Amino acid sequence: MPLVARRTVLRIGTPIALVLVCAAVLVGRELRGSAASAAPEASAAPPAVPVEAAAAQRRDVPVYLTGLGTVQALNTVTVKSRVDGQLQTVSFQEGQHVTAGQTLAQIDPRPFQAALDQAKATKAKDEAQLANAQLDLTRFENLHQYATAQSVDTQKALIAQLQAQIEGDQAAIDNAATQLSYTTITSPLNGRTGIRLVDQGNIVHATDTGGLVVITQLHPITVIFTLPEEDLPEISAAMAKGPLTVFADTRGDDKPLDQGTLQLVDNQIDQASGTIRLKATFPNKSNQLWPGQFVDVRLLLRTEQNVVTVPSTAIQRGPDGLYVYAVKPDATVELRPVGIGQITGGAAVVETGLDAGTSVVTAGQYRLQPGTRVQTRDAAASQPSA
């Protein structure tokens, strides 16, 4: 290559080489800076897991036994006619509350009134004959030796016969009066009438099976419910200390209906189901309980005093038993085994493994493991207002 051309190449190539070297230096510094800034980010702690938490508290916890119950009327009566006749009037409305002794219906009383009058007339006739017989006896006795002993004895027998006949007449009067009273049909108890079974104007008989109306007593009312036979010793021990309170709730949503008292425990266990039947009485002042209704029943056995409780949602089950995630002061969690007693009303009684005041996770446990850092919020604050 000529000398002039070589000098020209050197003049042109030298600046280009300097530019490339500077670019390489700058790129190296950028890469070192990026690596240096990425290192702290890689070593930073993972973000805290948001969870809901609540503190374990000491409080009184009621201990319930729960079962399924059926509402039954305390008394149910089918009102029937006790005599035959035409139903003249019906004095009640369907679904009406009636009291004991209130008139419900009237049967034609005229045949029975006539029978009563006839019985009274027969008695009056026999009383007149008795008075005459007594006068005859007095006359015979006044004759002294002129009257035979046979005539006196015969007269005395006639008087005794008439007296017995009068007693029979009085019995006939009482029977006729009773039959007459049956024509006025009254309510035998306080209760609520059902659907009318016979209309006014029909002929009713004492042998009719349907009756006039069915009356059910709703105040008070009873609930028959069942519990496992294993609960019988606890129930017997609690009943020995005093009456037990029973609560009736609606099926599913546990809406309170009424509060009553346990009346009795059945005298035998159902061997087919292994359950025992119990009967409770409720005042039912607001008519929330109705015959035939299914309800959830809670029998209050006792109240645990000043025990440690946590929300039942905090309890988790693992291969080694029950546990909770306890939140430590450094905002990390630890797995803590616990012993659980009664669980009722969304609260679990902690018998071992936890002290009052300890914060436990109630929601979000599926993302946790021992040592996980958490960001807690109050479990009660996250619930919607009532």
GIMOKA-V182914 format. One record per helix or strand. SS is the DSSP state (a for helix, b for strand). FROM is the first residue (numbers start at 1). TO is the last residue. If there is no record, write none. Layout:
ss:SS from:FROM to:TO
ss:SS from:FROM to:TO
This chain:
ss:a from:3 to:43
ss:b from:49 to:55
ss:b from:57 to:73
ss:b from:76 to:79
ss:b from:85 to:90
ss:b from:97 to:98
ss:b from:103 to:107
ss:a from:110 to:142
ss:a from:144 to:146
ss:a from:149 to:181
ss:b from:184 to:186
ss:b from:191 to:193
ss:b from:203 to:204
ss:b from:213 to:216
ss:b from:221 to:228
ss:a from:229 to:241
ss:b from:245 to:249
ss:b from:256 to:270
ss:b from:275 to:282
ss:b from:294 to:311
ss:a from:312 to:314
ss:b from:316 to:318
ss:b from:321 to:327
ss:b from:332 to:337
ss:b from:339 to:344
ss:b from:347 to:352
ss:b from:359 to:363
ss:a from:365 to:367
ss:b from:373 to:378
